[in-house]
Amino acid sequence: MSHQQIVQRLVEICHEDGVLRHTNHPDIANADFSHCGIDSMSFEFLQAVIEEEWSVHVPATHFTTQFHNLNSIAIYVAKQVTSDRRSHGDAPSAV
């Protein structure tokens, strides 16, 4: 699964569940979390969604120290998914 597909799905989930409801940013995937009114419960929600959708565990600290927007989360998840596939002998996907 590509990073673009992952970010698209994250944007859909955020719209459905109102996670980034406090932003008018035209490019929601690149909206900086510090300007979106996102709280720790929203990060926990995203963490659970990522584990459910892609079987990738994201340490909670990453949401405040490494991720600044949905795009950065998608890049991380795509790398983890690709790495996991390679370690299991599957063909790598385009990222």
Residue frames as qw, qx, qy, qz and C-alpha x, y, z in Angstrom:
[[0.000, 0.890, 0.455, 0.000, 0.00, 0.00, 0.00],
 [0.436, 0.453, -0.015, 0.777, 1.39, 3.36, -0.97],
 [0.213, -0.262, -0.417, 0.844, 1.81, 6.32, 1.32],
 [0.243, -0.058, -0.247, -0.936, -0.69, 8.22, -0.86],
 [0.555, -0.325, -0.679, -0.354, -3.33, 5.54, -0.29],
 [0.479, -0.351, -0.646, 0.481, -2.67, 5.58, 3.44],
 [0.063, -0.158, -0.190, 0.967, -2.90, 9.38, 3.72],
 [0.383, -0.187, -0.455, -0.782, -6.10, 9.35, 1.67],
 [0.584, -0.388, -0.710, -0.062, -7.62, 6.79, 4.06],
 [0.368, -0.290, -0.500, 0.728, -6.45, 8.77, 7.12],
 [0.125, -0.011, -0.080, -0.989, -8.07, 11.92, 5.71],
 [0.514, -0.298, -0.605, -0.529, -11.32, 10.00, 5.14],
 [0.558, -0.378, -0.685, 0.278, -11.27, 8.66, 8.69],
 [0.228, -0.195, -0.314, 0.901, -10.56, 12.10, 10.14],
 [0.293, -0.132, -0.272, -0.907, -13.45, 13.62, 8.18],
 [0.580, -0.331, -0.686, -0.289, -15.82, 10.82, 9.21],
 [0.616, -0.459, -0.555, 0.319, -14.92, 11.08, 12.89],
 [0.103, -0.959, -0.116, -0.238, -14.30, 14.83, 13.13],
 [0.786, -0.306, -0.102, 0.528, -10.70, 14.46, 14.27],
 [0.382, -0.069, 0.115, 0.914, -9.47, 17.59, 12.48],
 [0.056, 0.771, 0.618, 0.145, -12.72, 19.53, 12.66],
 [0.242, -0.870, -0.135, 0.407, -11.02, 22.69, 13.92],
 [0.353, -0.364, 0.438, 0.743, -9.05, 23.42, 10.76],
 [0.559, 0.738, 0.185, -0.329, -9.90, 25.18, 7.53],
 [0.260, -0.529, 0.646, 0.485, -6.61, 24.18, 5.93],
 [0.687, 0.475, -0.208, -0.508, -7.15, 23.52, 2.20],
 [0.648, 0.334, -0.684, -0.001, -4.76, 20.55, 2.28],
 [0.753, -0.549, 0.120, -0.343, -5.84, 18.60, 5.36],
 [0.959, 0.025, -0.162, 0.230, -3.13, 15.95, 4.86],
 [0.579, 0.287, -0.229, 0.728, -0.47, 18.61, 5.40],
 [0.324, -0.808, -0.055, -0.488, -2.23, 20.69, 8.05],
 [0.285, 0.353, -0.682, 0.574, 0.08, 21.12, 11.02],
 [0.519, -0.462, -0.716, 0.064, -1.39, 19.43, 14.08],
 [0.314, -0.271, -0.406, 0.814, -0.34, 22.35, 16.28],
 [0.182, 0.097, -0.088, -0.974, -2.84, 24.55, 14.41],
 [0.430, -0.180, -0.722, -0.511, -5.70, 22.04, 14.21],
 [0.564, -0.386, 0.278, -0.676, -6.85, 21.81, 17.79],
 [0.813, 0.020, -0.576, -0.086, -6.03, 18.10, 17.85],
 [0.500, -0.646, 0.412, -0.404, -5.85, 16.66, 21.36],
 [0.143, -0.396, 0.903, -0.088, -4.38, 13.57, 23.01],
 [0.662, 0.215, 0.635, -0.336, -7.65, 11.64, 22.62],
 [0.674, 0.668, -0.094, -0.302, -7.50, 12.24, 18.87],
 [0.205, 0.626, -0.751, -0.044, -3.95, 10.89, 18.78],
 [0.418, -0.134, 0.863, -0.251, -5.07, 7.82, 20.72],
 [0.732, 0.463, 0.327, -0.378, -7.90, 7.38, 18.22],
 [0.538, 0.713, -0.401, -0.205, -5.47, 7.62, 15.29],
 [0.102, -0.483, 0.864, -0.096, -3.12, 5.17, 17.00],
 [0.595, 0.101, 0.739, -0.299, -5.95, 2.62, 17.35],
 [0.700, 0.623, 0.072, -0.342, -7.11, 3.15, 13.75],
 [0.320, 0.699, -0.626, -0.134, -3.59, 2.61, 12.42],
 [0.276, -0.275, 0.908, -0.154, -3.21, -0.62, 14.38],
 [0.655, 0.320, 0.593, -0.343, -6.60, -1.84, 13.17],
 [0.628, 0.715, -0.026, -0.305, -6.25, -0.80, 9.51],
 [0.560, 0.688, -0.459, 0.043, -2.58, -1.60, 8.87],
 [0.929, -0.296, -0.161, 0.155, -1.43, -3.69, 11.87],
 [0.493, 0.444, -0.278, 0.694, 1.24, -1.11, 12.65],
 [0.517, -0.715, -0.361, 0.303, 1.92, -0.11, 16.24],
 [0.278, 0.682, -0.078, 0.672, 2.88, 3.54, 16.56],
 [0.448, -0.278, -0.545, 0.652, 4.39, 4.55, 19.90],
 [0.086, -0.882, -0.456, 0.081, 2.28, 7.29, 21.47],
 [0.360, -0.673, 0.094, 0.639, 5.30, 9.59, 21.75],
 [0.402, 0.127, 0.569, 0.706, 5.66, 9.66, 17.96],
 [0.089, 0.781, 0.571, 0.238, 2.45, 11.67, 17.68],
 [0.205, -0.965, -0.095, 0.133, 3.97, 14.58, 19.57],
 [0.462, -0.648, 0.395, 0.459, 7.65, 14.24, 18.71],
 [0.380, -0.134, 0.711, 0.576, 7.81, 12.99, 15.11],
 [0.199, 0.533, 0.734, 0.370, 4.47, 13.57, 13.43],
 [0.013, -0.281, -0.118, 0.952, 3.31, 17.03, 12.48],
 [0.562, 0.276, -0.122, -0.770, 0.51, 16.13, 10.06],
 [0.896, 0.133, 0.334, -0.259, -1.35, 13.20, 8.51],
 [0.693, 0.644, -0.324, -0.012, 1.16, 13.02, 5.68],
 [0.059, 0.615, -0.737, 0.275, 4.02, 12.34, 8.10],
 [0.678, -0.148, 0.621, -0.364, 1.98, 9.59, 9.77],
 [0.877, 0.417, 0.080, -0.224, 1.23, 8.02, 6.38],
 [0.459, 0.686, -0.558, 0.086, 4.90, 8.00, 5.41],
 [0.262, -0.447, 0.782, -0.347, 5.78, 6.23, 8.68],
 [0.789, 0.081, 0.488, -0.366, 2.98, 3.66, 8.30],
 [0.789, 0.568, -0.167, -0.162, 3.89, 2.96, 4.66],
 [0.251, 0.638, -0.707, 0.172, 7.53, 2.33, 5.64],
 [0.456, -0.277, 0.751, -0.389, 6.47, 0.00, 8.43],
 [0.855, 0.289, 0.271, -0.334, 4.09, -1.93, 6.17],
 [0.663, 0.645, -0.378, -0.040, 6.77, -2.25, 3.47],
 [0.001, -0.574, 0.769, -0.281, 9.38, -3.31, 6.02],
 [0.658, -0.102, 0.628, -0.402, 7.02, -5.90, 7.48],
 [0.866, 0.435, 0.038, -0.243, 6.27, -7.33, 4.03],
 [0.474, 0.669, -0.566, 0.083, 9.96, -7.57, 3.20],
 [0.223, -0.453, 0.790, -0.349, 10.73, -9.32, 6.48],
 [0.738, 0.093, 0.578, -0.335, 8.03, -11.88, 5.65],
 [0.413, -0.084, 0.773, 0.474, 9.36, -12.42, 2.13],
 [0.432, 0.735, 0.513, -0.099, 6.52, -10.66, 0.30],
 [0.476, 0.437, 0.270, 0.714, 7.21, -8.48, -2.69],
 [0.174, -0.355, -0.254, 0.883, 7.73, -4.82, -1.77],
 [0.247, 0.801, 0.545, 0.038, 4.96, -2.39, -2.62],
 [0.341, 0.516, 0.094, 0.780, 5.43, 1.01, -4.19],
 [0.361, -0.691, -0.417, 0.467, 5.81, 3.72, -1.54]]
